[in-house]
Amino acid sequence: MHNYLDFEKPVADLESQILALKGLASDGQGVDVSEEIRRLETRSREALVDLYKKLTPWQKTQVARHPDRPHCVDYLGRLVTDFTPLAGDRYYAEDHAVIAGFGRFRGESIAVIGQEKGSDTQTRLKHNFGMARPEGYRKAVRIMELADRFKIPVLTLVDTAGAYPGIGAEERGQAEAIARSTEACLNLEVPLVSVVIGEGGSGGAIALATANRVLMLEHAIYSVISPEAGASILWRDATRARDVAQAMKITAQDLKGFGVIDEIVTEPIGGAHRESDAVIDQTGERVAVALGELAGLDGPALRRQRREKFLAIGRNL
Protein backbone atom coordinates (compact mmCIF):
# COMPACT_ATOMS: atom_id res chain seq x y z
CA MET A 1 0.00 0.00 0.00
CA HIS A 2 1.45 3.35 -1.02
CA ASN A 3 1.62 6.50 1.05
CA TYR A 4 -0.46 8.83 -1.09
CA LEU A 5 0.12 12.55 -1.45
CA ASP A 6 -2.80 14.99 -1.25
CA PHE A 7 -3.06 15.47 -5.00
CA GLU A 8 -3.04 11.69 -5.58
CA LYS A 9 -6.48 11.15 -4.00
CA PRO A 10 -8.16 10.07 -7.29
CA VAL A 11 -5.53 7.36 -7.71
CA ALA A 12 -5.78 6.37 -4.04
CA ASP A 13 -9.55 5.85 -4.38
CA LEU A 14 -9.15 3.66 -7.46
CA GLU A 15 -6.35 1.57 -5.95
CA SER A 16 -8.41 1.08 -2.78
CA GLN A 17 -11.22 -0.32 -4.91
CA ILE A 18 -8.75 -2.64 -6.66
CA LEU A 19 -7.47 -3.96 -3.33
CA ALA A 20 -11.02 -4.54 -2.11
CA LEU A 21 -11.89 -6.51 -5.27
CA LYS A 22 -8.70 -8.58 -5.02
CA GLY A 23 -9.63 -9.38 -1.43
CA LEU A 24 -13.08 -10.47 -2.58
CA ALA A 25 -11.56 -12.68 -5.27
CA SER A 26 -9.18 -14.32 -2.80
CA ASP A 27 -12.05 -15.28 -0.49
CA GLY A 28 -12.89 -18.10 -2.90
CA GLN A 29 -16.61 -17.28 -3.11
CA GLY A 30 -16.73 -17.98 -6.83
CA VAL A 31 -17.18 -14.33 -7.83
CA ASP A 32 -15.26 -13.42 -11.00
CA VAL A 33 -14.12 -9.81 -10.66
CA SER A 34 -11.04 -10.06 -12.88
CA GLU A 35 -12.51 -7.92 -15.64
CA GLU A 36 -13.49 -5.18 -13.20
CA ILE A 37 -10.00 -5.28 -11.66
CA ARG A 38 -8.40 -4.86 -15.08
CA ARG A 39 -10.72 -1.97 -15.88
CA LEU A 40 -9.89 -0.20 -12.61
CA GLU A 41 -6.16 -0.83 -13.04
CA THR A 42 -6.32 0.83 -16.46
CA ARG A 43 -8.18 3.80 -15.03
CA SER A 44 -5.71 4.06 -12.15
CA ARG A 45 -2.74 3.99 -14.51
CA GLU A 46 -4.30 6.64 -16.76
CA ALA A 47 -5.11 8.85 -13.76
CA LEU A 48 -1.53 8.56 -12.49
CA VAL A 49 -0.11 9.42 -15.91
CA ASP A 50 -2.42 12.40 -16.19
CA LEU A 51 -1.43 13.70 -12.76
CA TYR A 52 2.32 13.31 -13.21
CA LYS A 53 2.57 14.85 -16.66
CA LYS A 54 1.41 18.22 -15.31
CA LEU A 55 2.82 18.45 -11.78
CA THR A 56 3.15 21.95 -10.36
CA PRO A 57 6.39 22.98 -8.61
CA TRP A 58 4.67 22.58 -5.24
CA GLN A 59 3.49 19.09 -6.14
CA LYS A 60 7.03 18.21 -7.22
CA THR A 61 8.19 19.45 -3.83
CA GLN A 62 5.82 17.00 -2.19
CA VAL A 63 7.08 14.16 -4.40
CA ALA A 64 10.72 15.07 -3.64
CA ARG A 65 9.93 14.80 0.07
CA HIS A 66 7.88 11.61 -0.16
CA PRO A 67 8.71 9.40 2.87
CA ASP A 68 9.14 6.31 0.68
CA ARG A 69 11.47 7.94 -1.81
CA PRO A 70 14.83 6.10 -2.05
CA HIS A 71 17.53 7.70 0.06
CA CYS A 72 21.31 7.72 0.09
CA VAL A 73 21.60 4.33 1.83
CA ASP A 74 19.40 2.77 -0.85
CA TYR A 75 21.66 4.06 -3.63
CA LEU A 76 24.75 2.90 -1.78
CA GLY A 77 23.32 -0.56 -1.21
CA ARG A 78 22.43 -1.08 -4.86
CA LEU A 79 25.18 0.78 -6.75
CA VAL A 80 28.31 0.53 -4.59
CA THR A 81 30.02 -2.67 -3.51
CA ASP A 82 32.61 -3.11 -0.75
CA PHE A 83 31.58 0.23 0.74
CA THR A 84 33.63 1.20 3.77
CA PRO A 85 32.22 4.23 5.64
CA LEU A 86 34.59 6.62 7.41
CA ALA A 87 33.42 8.45 10.51
CA GLY A 88 34.30 11.73 12.18
CA ASP A 89 35.78 15.02 11.09
CA ARG A 90 39.00 14.71 13.16
CA TYR A 91 37.98 17.91 14.99
CA TYR A 92 34.81 17.42 16.98
CA ALA A 93 32.47 14.49 16.32
CA GLU A 94 30.72 12.18 13.88
CA ASP A 95 27.74 13.55 11.95
CA HIS A 96 25.29 10.85 10.87
CA ALA A 97 23.52 13.23 8.48
CA VAL A 98 26.43 12.69 6.07
CA ILE A 99 27.47 9.19 5.01
CA ALA A 100 30.90 9.11 3.43
CA GLY A 101 33.48 6.52 2.50
CA PHE A 102 35.04 4.46 -0.25
CA GLY A 103 33.82 1.52 -2.29
CA ARG A 104 33.59 0.18 -5.81
CA PHE A 105 31.25 1.36 -8.55
CA ARG A 106 31.13 -1.08 -11.47
CA GLY A 107 34.46 -2.51 -10.40
CA GLU A 108 36.27 0.82 -10.06
CA SER A 109 37.24 2.62 -6.87
CA ILE A 110 35.01 5.54 -5.92
CA ALA A 111 34.50 7.93 -3.02
CA VAL A 112 30.86 8.50 -2.09
CA ILE A 113 29.49 11.32 0.05
CA GLY A 114 25.75 11.47 0.63
CA GLN A 115 23.17 13.17 2.80
CA GLU A 116 20.84 10.71 4.50
CA LYS A 117 17.40 11.76 5.77
CA GLY A 118 16.32 8.45 7.30
CA SER A 119 13.23 6.39 6.52
CA ASP A 120 11.44 6.09 9.87
CA THR A 121 11.30 7.98 13.16
CA GLN A 122 14.36 6.32 14.64
CA THR A 123 16.61 6.77 11.60
CA ARG A 124 15.36 10.29 10.91
CA LEU A 125 16.37 11.33 14.40
CA LYS A 126 19.71 9.55 14.05
CA HIS A 127 20.47 11.28 10.74
CA ASN A 128 18.94 14.60 11.83
CA PHE A 129 16.60 14.53 8.81
CA GLY A 130 19.61 14.94 6.51
CA MET A 131 20.54 18.36 7.91
CA ALA A 132 24.29 18.30 8.43
CA ARG A 133 26.21 20.09 11.14
CA PRO A 134 29.72 21.50 10.57
CA GLU A 135 31.17 18.09 11.40
CA GLY A 136 29.37 16.59 8.41
CA TYR A 137 30.85 19.07 5.96
CA ARG A 138 34.31 18.73 7.50
CA LYS A 139 34.01 14.96 7.13
CA ALA A 140 33.07 15.52 3.47
CA VAL A 141 36.19 17.66 3.01
CA ARG A 142 38.28 14.92 4.62
CA ILE A 143 36.97 12.30 2.19
CA MET A 144 37.41 14.60 -0.82
CA GLU A 145 41.01 15.31 0.14
CA LEU A 146 41.70 11.58 0.48
CA ALA A 147 40.07 10.90 -2.90
CA ASP A 148 42.17 13.64 -4.48
CA ARG A 149 45.36 12.26 -2.98
CA PHE A 150 44.74 8.76 -4.32
CA LYS A 151 43.16 9.88 -7.63
CA ILE A 152 39.74 8.36 -6.94
CA PRO A 153 36.58 9.88 -8.55
CA VAL A 154 33.95 11.32 -6.21
CA LEU A 155 30.17 10.82 -6.31
CA THR A 156 27.92 12.92 -4.08
CA LEU A 157 24.24 12.24 -3.39
CA VAL A 158 22.36 15.37 -2.39
CA ASP A 159 19.20 15.14 -0.32
CA THR A 160 18.74 17.79 2.35
CA ALA A 161 16.37 20.58 3.31
CA GLY A 162 19.51 22.56 4.17
CA ALA A 163 22.34 22.67 6.66
CA TYR A 164 21.30 22.40 10.32
CA PRO A 165 20.62 25.94 11.67
CA GLY A 166 21.01 25.16 15.38
CA ILE A 167 22.92 27.37 17.79
CA GLY A 168 25.58 24.73 18.41
CA ALA A 169 26.18 24.31 14.69
CA GLU A 170 26.56 28.06 14.25
CA GLU A 171 28.93 28.26 17.21
CA ARG A 172 31.13 25.58 15.65
CA GLY A 173 31.38 27.42 12.33
CA GLN A 174 28.58 26.17 10.11
CA ALA A 175 29.03 28.84 7.42
CA GLU A 176 32.81 28.34 7.33
CA ALA A 177 32.40 24.56 7.07
CA ILE A 178 29.99 24.91 4.13
CA ALA A 179 32.39 27.31 2.41
CA ARG A 180 35.34 24.93 2.94
CA SER A 181 33.35 22.04 1.50
CA THR A 182 32.39 24.10 -1.56
CA GLU A 183 36.04 25.12 -1.95
CA ALA A 184 37.12 21.48 -1.70
CA CYS A 185 34.70 20.58 -4.50
CA LEU A 186 36.15 23.31 -6.72
CA ASN A 187 39.76 22.32 -6.02
CA LEU A 188 39.44 18.59 -6.72
CA GLU A 189 41.64 17.25 -9.50
CA VAL A 190 39.54 14.11 -9.92
CA PRO A 191 36.10 13.76 -11.54
CA LEU A 192 33.22 14.89 -9.32
CA VAL A 193 29.64 13.90 -10.18
CA SER A 194 26.69 15.01 -8.05
CA VAL A 195 23.11 13.75 -8.11
CA VAL A 196 20.22 15.62 -6.49
CA ILE A 197 18.12 12.60 -5.53
CA GLY A 198 15.42 14.37 -3.53
CA GLU A 199 15.69 17.81 -2.02
CA GLY A 200 18.63 20.14 -2.69
CA GLY A 201 18.39 22.87 -0.09
CA SER A 202 20.53 26.02 -0.20
CA GLY A 203 24.20 26.05 0.81
CA GLY A 204 23.71 22.73 2.54
CA ALA A 205 23.33 21.19 -0.92
CA ILE A 206 25.78 23.29 -2.94
CA ALA A 207 28.55 22.32 -0.51
CA LEU A 208 28.43 18.83 -2.07
CA ALA A 209 27.14 19.71 -5.53
CA THR A 210 29.78 22.04 -6.98
CA ALA A 211 30.60 19.32 -9.46
CA ASN A 212 31.80 18.70 -13.00
CA ARG A 213 28.42 17.09 -13.74
CA VAL A 214 25.25 17.78 -11.76
CA LEU A 215 22.43 15.31 -12.35
CA MET A 216 18.95 15.72 -10.92
CA LEU A 217 16.05 13.32 -10.67
CA GLU A 218 12.98 14.36 -12.63
CA HIS A 219 10.83 15.17 -9.59
CA ALA A 220 13.60 16.40 -7.28
CA ILE A 221 13.88 20.06 -6.30
CA TYR A 222 16.89 22.35 -5.89
CA SER A 223 16.53 25.80 -4.36
CA VAL A 224 18.23 28.60 -2.46
CA ILE A 225 15.66 28.31 0.33
CA SER A 226 12.70 26.07 1.11
CA PRO A 227 9.34 27.28 -0.23
CA GLU A 228 7.97 27.51 3.33
CA ALA A 229 10.91 29.60 4.54
CA GLY A 230 10.70 31.83 1.48
CA ALA A 231 7.00 32.45 2.08
CA SER A 232 7.68 33.25 5.73
CA ILE A 233 10.28 35.84 4.74
CA LEU A 234 8.32 37.44 1.92
CA TRP A 235 4.81 37.38 3.37
CA ARG A 236 5.22 36.09 6.94
CA ASP A 237 2.89 33.32 5.87
CA ALA A 238 4.30 29.81 5.32
CA THR A 239 0.99 28.68 3.81
CA ARG A 240 1.92 30.59 0.64
CA ALA A 241 4.72 28.12 -0.02
CA ARG A 242 3.11 26.94 -3.26
CA ASP A 243 3.35 30.51 -4.64
CA VAL A 244 7.03 30.72 -3.75
CA ALA A 245 7.72 27.28 -5.25
CA GLN A 246 6.25 28.53 -8.53
CA ALA A 247 8.26 31.77 -8.49
CA MET A 248 11.63 30.31 -7.49
CA LYS A 249 11.92 27.89 -10.44
CA ILE A 250 13.03 24.95 -8.32
CA THR A 251 12.21 22.05 -10.65
CA ALA A 252 14.70 20.00 -12.64
CA GLN A 253 13.16 21.22 -15.88
CA ASP A 254 13.63 24.90 -14.96
CA LEU A 255 17.15 24.38 -13.66
CA LYS A 256 18.23 22.49 -16.76
CA GLY A 257 17.11 25.48 -18.81
CA PHE A 258 19.14 27.83 -16.63
CA GLY A 259 22.26 25.67 -16.86
CA VAL A 260 22.34 25.01 -13.11
CA ILE A 261 22.19 21.24 -13.71
CA ASP A 262 23.46 19.20 -16.63
CA GLU A 263 21.04 16.31 -16.94
CA ILE A 264 17.63 15.11 -15.76
CA VAL A 265 17.28 11.47 -14.71
CA THR A 266 13.78 10.30 -15.59
CA GLU A 267 11.53 8.78 -12.94
CA PRO A 268 8.74 6.24 -13.43
CA ILE A 269 5.15 7.43 -13.54
CA GLY A 270 4.18 8.07 -9.94
CA GLY A 271 7.67 9.05 -8.76
CA ALA A 272 10.84 7.30 -7.66
CA HIS A 273 9.16 5.77 -4.61
CA ARG A 274 6.96 3.53 -6.78
CA GLU A 275 9.89 1.79 -8.52
CA SER A 276 12.95 2.48 -6.40
CA ASP A 277 15.24 -0.15 -7.89
CA ALA A 278 14.56 1.00 -11.45
CA VAL A 279 15.30 4.63 -10.55
CA ILE A 280 18.53 3.72 -8.77
CA ASP A 281 19.68 1.59 -11.71
CA GLN A 282 18.87 4.40 -14.15
CA THR A 283 20.81 6.84 -11.98
CA GLY A 284 23.75 4.46 -11.93
CA GLU A 285 23.72 4.33 -15.73
CA ARG A 286 23.84 8.12 -16.01
CA VAL A 287 26.58 8.40 -13.37
CA ALA A 288 28.65 5.84 -15.27
CA VAL A 289 28.25 7.84 -18.49
CA ALA A 290 29.23 11.08 -16.74
CA LEU A 291 32.32 9.53 -15.17
CA GLY A 292 33.27 8.06 -18.54
CA GLU A 293 33.06 11.48 -20.18
CA LEU A 294 35.31 13.01 -17.52
CA ALA A 295 37.86 10.18 -17.44
CA GLY A 296 39.95 11.66 -20.25
CA LEU A 297 40.55 15.00 -18.54
CA ASP A 298 43.62 15.65 -16.38
CA GLY A 299 43.49 17.33 -12.99
CA PRO A 300 43.91 20.97 -14.08
CA ALA A 301 41.38 20.48 -16.88
CA LEU A 302 38.82 19.08 -14.43
CA ARG A 303 39.31 22.04 -12.11
CA ARG A 304 39.04 24.47 -14.99
CA GLN A 305 35.90 22.84 -16.41
CA ARG A 306 34.23 22.94 -13.00
CA ARG A 307 35.12 26.58 -12.42
CA GLU A 308 34.00 27.70 -15.87
CA LYS A 309 30.76 25.76 -15.56
CA PHE A 310 29.69 27.65 -12.46
CA LEU A 311 30.92 31.03 -13.67
CA ALA A 312 28.82 30.58 -16.81
CA ILE A 313 25.52 30.08 -14.93
CA GLY A 314 23.18 32.95 -15.71
CA ARG A 315 25.41 34.67 -18.26
CA ASN A 316 23.20 33.92 -21.26
CA LEU A 317 19.79 34.51 -19.64
KATA-V46589 format. One record per pair of residues at least 12 apart in sequence whose ideal C-beta (glycine too) atoms are under 10 Angstrom apart, sorted by the first residue. I is the first residue (numbers start at 1). J is the second residue. Records with the same first field share a line. If there is no record, write none. Layout:
BEGIN
I->J ; J
END
This chain:
BEGIN
1->15 ; 16 ; 19
2->15 ; 66 ; 68 ; 270 ; 271 ; 273 ; 274
3->66 ; 67 ; 68 ; 273
4->16 ; 66
5->51 ; 59 ; 62 ; 63 ; 65 ; 66 ; 271 ; 273
6->59 ; 62
7->51 ; 52 ; 55 ; 56 ; 58 ; 59 ; 62 ; 63
8->47 ; 48 ; 51 ; 52 ; 59 ; 62 ; 63 ; 270 ; 271
9->47 ; 51
10->43 ; 44 ; 47 ; 48 ; 50 ; 51
11->43 ; 44 ; 45 ; 46 ; 47 ; 48 ; 49 ; 50 ; 51 ; 52 ; 270
12->44 ; 47
13->40 ; 44 ; 47
14->40 ; 41 ; 42 ; 43 ; 44 ; 45 ; 46 ; 47 ; 48
15->40 ; 41 ; 44 ; 47 ; 48
16->40 ; 44
17->36 ; 37 ; 40 ; 43 ; 44
18->33 ; 36 ; 37 ; 38 ; 39 ; 40 ; 41 ; 43 ; 44
19->37 ; 40
20->33 ; 37 ; 40
21->33 ; 34 ; 36 ; 37 ; 40 ; 41
22->34 ; 37
24->36 ; 37
25->37
44->270
45->269 ; 270
48->268 ; 269 ; 270 ; 271 ; 274
49->269 ; 270
50->269
51->269 ; 270
52->218 ; 219 ; 267 ; 268 ; 269 ; 270 ; 271 ; 274
53->269
55->218 ; 219 ; 251 ; 253 ; 271
56->242 ; 245 ; 246 ; 251
57->221 ; 223 ; 227 ; 241 ; 242 ; 243 ; 244 ; 245 ; 246 ; 247 ; 248 ; 249 ; 250 ; 251 ; 253 ; 254
58->221 ; 227 ; 241 ; 242 ; 243 ; 244 ; 245 ; 246 ; 250
59->219 ; 242 ; 245 ; 251
60->218 ; 219 ; 220 ; 221 ; 245 ; 250 ; 251 ; 252 ; 253 ; 271
61->199 ; 219 ; 220 ; 221 ; 223 ; 226 ; 227 ; 228 ; 241 ; 242 ; 244 ; 245 ; 250 ; 251
62->219 ; 221 ; 242 ; 245 ; 271
63->198 ; 217 ; 218 ; 219 ; 220 ; 221 ; 267 ; 270 ; 271 ; 272 ; 273
64->159 ; 196 ; 197 ; 198 ; 199 ; 200 ; 217 ; 219 ; 220 ; 221 ; 222 ; 250 ; 251 ; 252 ; 271 ; 272
65->117 ; 159 ; 161 ; 198 ; 199 ; 220 ; 221 ; 226
66->198 ; 219 ; 270 ; 271 ; 272 ; 273 ; 274
67->117 ; 118 ; 119 ; 120 ; 124 ; 273
68->119 ; 271 ; 272 ; 273 ; 274 ; 276
69->117 ; 119 ; 159 ; 197 ; 198 ; 199 ; 217 ; 219 ; 220 ; 267 ; 271 ; 272 ; 273 ; 274 ; 276 ; 279
70->119 ; 159 ; 197 ; 198 ; 217 ; 272 ; 273 ; 275 ; 276 ; 277 ; 279 ; 280 ; 283
71->99 ; 114 ; 115 ; 116 ; 117 ; 118 ; 119 ; 123 ; 127 ; 130 ; 157 ; 159 ; 197 ; 198 ; 276
72->97 ; 98 ; 99 ; 112 ; 113 ; 114 ; 115 ; 116 ; 117 ; 118 ; 127 ; 130 ; 156 ; 157 ; 158 ; 159 ; 160 ; 195 ; 197 ; 198
73->99 ; 114 ; 116 ; 117 ; 118 ; 119 ; 123 ; 127 ; 157
74->116 ; 119 ; 157 ; 197 ; 272 ; 276 ; 277 ; 279 ; 280
75->112 ; 114 ; 116 ; 155 ; 157 ; 159 ; 195 ; 197 ; 276 ; 279 ; 280 ; 283 ; 284 ; 287
76->99 ; 101 ; 103 ; 112 ; 114 ; 116 ; 155 ; 157 ; 280
77->280
78->276 ; 277 ; 279 ; 280 ; 281 ; 283 ; 284
79->103 ; 104 ; 105 ; 106 ; 110 ; 112 ; 155 ; 157 ; 280 ; 281 ; 283 ; 284 ; 285 ; 287 ; 288
80->101 ; 102 ; 103 ; 104 ; 105 ; 106 ; 110 ; 112 ; 114 ; 155 ; 284
81->103 ; 104 ; 105 ; 106 ; 107
82->101 ; 102 ; 103 ; 104 ; 109
83->99 ; 101 ; 102 ; 103 ; 104 ; 105 ; 110 ; 112
84->101 ; 102 ; 103
85->99 ; 100 ; 101 ; 102 ; 103 ; 112 ; 143
86->99 ; 100 ; 101 ; 102 ; 111 ; 113 ; 139 ; 142 ; 143 ; 146
87->99 ; 100 ; 101 ; 135 ; 139
88->135 ; 138 ; 139 ; 142
89->133 ; 134 ; 135 ; 136 ; 137 ; 138 ; 139 ; 140 ; 141 ; 142 ; 172 ; 177
90->135 ; 138 ; 139 ; 141 ; 142
91->134 ; 135 ; 138 ; 139 ; 142 ; 172 ; 173 ; 177
92->133 ; 134 ; 135 ; 138 ; 172 ; 173
93->133 ; 134 ; 135 ; 136 ; 138 ; 139 ; 172
94->135 ; 136 ; 139
95->127 ; 128 ; 131 ; 132 ; 133 ; 134 ; 135 ; 136 ; 137 ; 138 ; 139 ; 140 ; 164 ; 169
96->116 ; 118 ; 123 ; 125 ; 126 ; 127 ; 128 ; 130 ; 132 ; 133 ; 135 ; 136
97->114 ; 115 ; 116 ; 117 ; 118 ; 126 ; 127 ; 128 ; 129 ; 130 ; 131 ; 132 ; 133 ; 135 ; 136 ; 137 ; 139 ; 160 ; 163 ; 164 ; 204
98->113 ; 114 ; 115 ; 116 ; 127 ; 128 ; 130 ; 132 ; 133 ; 135 ; 136 ; 137 ; 138 ; 139 ; 140 ; 143 ; 156 ; 160 ; 181 ; 207 ; 208
99->112 ; 113 ; 114 ; 115 ; 116 ; 127 ; 136 ; 139 ; 157
100->112 ; 113 ; 114 ; 115 ; 136 ; 139 ; 140 ; 141 ; 142 ; 143 ; 144 ; 146 ; 147 ; 154 ; 156 ; 208
101->113 ; 114 ; 139 ; 143 ; 146
102->143 ; 146 ; 147 ; 150 ; 152
103->155
105->153 ; 155 ; 284 ; 287 ; 288 ; 291
106->284 ; 287 ; 288 ; 291
108->152 ; 153 ; 288 ; 291 ; 295
109->147 ; 150 ; 151 ; 152 ; 153
110->147 ; 152 ; 153 ; 154 ; 155 ; 190 ; 191 ; 193 ; 287 ; 291
111->140 ; 143 ; 144 ; 146 ; 147 ; 148 ; 150 ; 152 ; 153 ; 154 ; 155 ; 156 ; 188 ; 190 ; 192
112->143 ; 147 ; 153 ; 154 ; 155 ; 156 ; 157
113->136 ; 137 ; 139 ; 140 ; 141 ; 142 ; 143 ; 144 ; 147 ; 154 ; 155 ; 156 ; 157 ; 158 ; 181 ; 185 ; 192 ; 194 ; 207 ; 208
114->130 ; 140 ; 155 ; 156 ; 157 ; 158 ; 159 ; 160 ; 195 ; 197 ; 208
115->127 ; 128 ; 129 ; 130 ; 131 ; 132 ; 136 ; 140 ; 156 ; 157 ; 158 ; 159 ; 160 ; 161 ; 163 ; 197 ; 198 ; 199 ; 200 ; 201 ; 204 ; 205 ; 207 ; 208
116->128 ; 129 ; 130 ; 132 ; 157 ; 159 ; 160
117->129 ; 130 ; 131 ; 159 ; 160 ; 161 ; 198 ; 199
118->130
128->160 ; 164 ; 166 ; 169
129->160 ; 161 ; 164
130->158 ; 159 ; 160 ; 161 ; 162 ; 163 ; 164 ; 198 ; 199 ; 201 ; 204 ; 205
131->160 ; 161 ; 162 ; 163 ; 164 ; 165 ; 166 ; 169 ; 201 ; 204
132->160 ; 162 ; 163 ; 164 ; 169 ; 174 ; 177 ; 178 ; 181 ; 204 ; 207 ; 208
133->163 ; 164 ; 166 ; 168 ; 169 ; 170 ; 172 ; 173 ; 174 ; 177
134->163 ; 164 ; 168 ; 169 ; 170 ; 171 ; 172 ; 173 ; 174 ; 175 ; 176 ; 177 ; 178 ; 180 ; 181
135->169 ; 172 ; 177
136->160 ; 163 ; 164 ; 169 ; 174 ; 177 ; 178 ; 181 ; 204 ; 207 ; 208
137->163 ; 173 ; 174 ; 176 ; 177 ; 178 ; 179 ; 180 ; 181 ; 182 ; 184 ; 203 ; 204 ; 207 ; 208
138->172 ; 173 ; 176 ; 177 ; 180 ; 181 ; 184
139->177 ; 181
140->154 ; 156 ; 177 ; 178 ; 180 ; 181 ; 184 ; 185 ; 207 ; 208
141->177 ; 180 ; 181 ; 182 ; 183 ; 184 ; 185 ; 207
142->184
143->156 ; 184
144->156 ; 181 ; 183 ; 184 ; 185 ; 187 ; 188 ; 190 ; 192 ; 208
145->184 ; 187 ; 188
147->184 ; 188 ; 189 ; 190 ; 191 ; 192
148->184 ; 187 ; 188 ; 189 ; 190 ; 192 ; 299
149->189 ; 190
150->190
151->189 ; 190 ; 191 ; 299
152->190 ; 191
153->188 ; 190 ; 191 ; 192 ; 193 ; 212 ; 287 ; 290 ; 291 ; 294 ; 295 ; 302
154->184 ; 185 ; 188 ; 190 ; 191 ; 192 ; 193 ; 194 ; 208 ; 211 ; 212 ; 291
155->191 ; 192 ; 193 ; 194 ; 195 ; 211 ; 284 ; 287 ; 290 ; 291
156->181 ; 185 ; 192 ; 193 ; 194 ; 195 ; 196 ; 205 ; 207 ; 208 ; 209 ; 210 ; 211 ; 214
157->193 ; 194 ; 195 ; 196 ; 197 ; 198 ; 208 ; 209 ; 283 ; 287
158->194 ; 195 ; 196 ; 197 ; 198 ; 199 ; 200 ; 201 ; 204 ; 205 ; 206 ; 207 ; 208 ; 209 ; 211 ; 214 ; 215 ; 216 ; 220 ; 222
159->195 ; 196 ; 197 ; 198 ; 199 ; 200 ; 201 ; 205 ; 208 ; 217 ; 220
160->196 ; 198 ; 199 ; 200 ; 201 ; 202 ; 204 ; 205 ; 207 ; 208
161->198 ; 199 ; 200 ; 201 ; 202 ; 204 ; 205 ; 223 ; 225 ; 226 ; 228 ; 229
162->178 ; 199 ; 200 ; 201 ; 202 ; 203 ; 204 ; 205 ; 223 ; 224 ; 225 ; 226 ; 229
163->175 ; 177 ; 178 ; 181 ; 201 ; 202 ; 203 ; 204 ; 205 ; 207
164->204
165->204 ; 229
174->203 ; 204
175->203
177->203 ; 207
178->202 ; 203 ; 204 ; 205 ; 206 ; 207 ; 208
179->203 ; 207
180->207
181->203 ; 204 ; 206 ; 207 ; 208 ; 210
182->203 ; 206 ; 207 ; 208 ; 209 ; 210 ; 310
183->207 ; 210
184->207 ; 208 ; 210
185->206 ; 207 ; 208 ; 209 ; 210 ; 211 ; 212 ; 306 ; 310
186->210 ; 211 ; 303 ; 306 ; 307 ; 310
187->210 ; 299 ; 303 ; 306 ; 307
188->210 ; 211 ; 212 ; 299 ; 302 ; 303 ; 306
189->297 ; 298 ; 299 ; 300 ; 301 ; 302 ; 303 ; 306
190->212 ; 294 ; 297 ; 299 ; 302 ; 303
191->211 ; 212 ; 213 ; 290 ; 291 ; 292 ; 293 ; 294 ; 295 ; 296 ; 297 ; 302 ; 305 ; 306
192->208 ; 209 ; 210 ; 211 ; 212 ; 213 ; 214 ; 290 ; 291 ; 294 ; 302 ; 303 ; 306
193->209 ; 211 ; 212 ; 213 ; 214 ; 215 ; 262 ; 286 ; 287 ; 288 ; 289 ; 290 ; 291 ; 293 ; 294
194->206 ; 208 ; 209 ; 210 ; 211 ; 212 ; 213 ; 214 ; 215 ; 216 ; 261 ; 262 ; 287 ; 290
195->209 ; 211 ; 213 ; 214 ; 215 ; 216 ; 217 ; 220 ; 261 ; 263 ; 265 ; 283 ; 284 ; 286 ; 287 ; 290
196->208 ; 209 ; 214 ; 215 ; 216 ; 217 ; 220 ; 221 ; 222 ; 252 ; 255 ; 260 ; 261 ; 265
197->215 ; 216 ; 217 ; 220 ; 265 ; 272 ; 279 ; 280 ; 283
198->217 ; 219 ; 220 ; 221 ; 222 ; 272
199->220 ; 221 ; 222 ; 223 ; 226 ; 250
200->214 ; 216 ; 220 ; 221 ; 222 ; 223 ; 224 ; 250 ; 252 ; 255 ; 260 ; 261
201->221 ; 222 ; 223 ; 224 ; 225 ; 226 ; 229 ; 250
202->222 ; 223 ; 224 ; 225 ; 226 ; 229
203->224 ; 225
205->222 ; 223 ; 224
206->222 ; 224 ; 310
209->222 ; 260 ; 261
210->306 ; 307 ; 309 ; 310
211->261 ; 262 ; 290 ; 294 ; 306 ; 309 ; 310
212->262 ; 290 ; 291 ; 293 ; 294 ; 297 ; 301 ; 302 ; 303 ; 305 ; 306 ; 309
213->261 ; 262 ; 263 ; 286 ; 287 ; 289 ; 290 ; 291 ; 293 ; 294 ; 305 ; 306 ; 309
214->255 ; 256 ; 259 ; 260 ; 261 ; 262 ; 263 ; 290 ; 309 ; 310
215->252 ; 261 ; 262 ; 263 ; 264 ; 265 ; 283 ; 286 ; 287 ; 289 ; 290
216->251 ; 252 ; 253 ; 255 ; 256 ; 260 ; 261 ; 262 ; 263 ; 264 ; 265
217->252 ; 264 ; 265 ; 266 ; 267 ; 271 ; 272 ; 279 ; 282 ; 283 ; 286
218->251 ; 252 ; 253 ; 264 ; 265 ; 266 ; 267 ; 268 ; 271 ; 272 ; 279 ; 282
219->251 ; 252 ; 264 ; 266 ; 267 ; 270 ; 271 ; 272 ; 273 ; 279
220->250 ; 251 ; 252 ; 255 ; 261 ; 264 ; 265 ; 267 ; 272
221->245 ; 248 ; 250 ; 251 ; 252 ; 254 ; 255
222->248 ; 249 ; 250 ; 251 ; 252 ; 254 ; 255 ; 260 ; 261
223->244 ; 245 ; 248 ; 249 ; 250 ; 251 ; 255
224->248 ; 250
225->244 ; 248 ; 250
226->238 ; 241 ; 244 ; 245 ; 248 ; 250
227->240 ; 241 ; 242 ; 243 ; 244 ; 245 ; 246 ; 247 ; 248 ; 250
228->240 ; 241 ; 242 ; 244 ; 245
229->241 ; 244
230->243 ; 244 ; 245 ; 247 ; 248 ; 250
231->243 ; 244 ; 245 ; 247
232->244
234->247
251->264
252->264 ; 265 ; 266 ; 267
255->313
257->317
258->313 ; 314 ; 316 ; 317
259->309 ; 310 ; 312 ; 313 ; 314 ; 315 ; 316 ; 317
260->309 ; 310 ; 313 ; 314
261->313
262->286 ; 290 ; 309
263->286 ; 289 ; 290
264->286
265->279 ; 282 ; 283 ; 284 ; 285 ; 286 ; 287
266->278 ; 279 ; 282 ; 283 ; 286
267->279 ; 282 ; 283
268->282
294->306
END
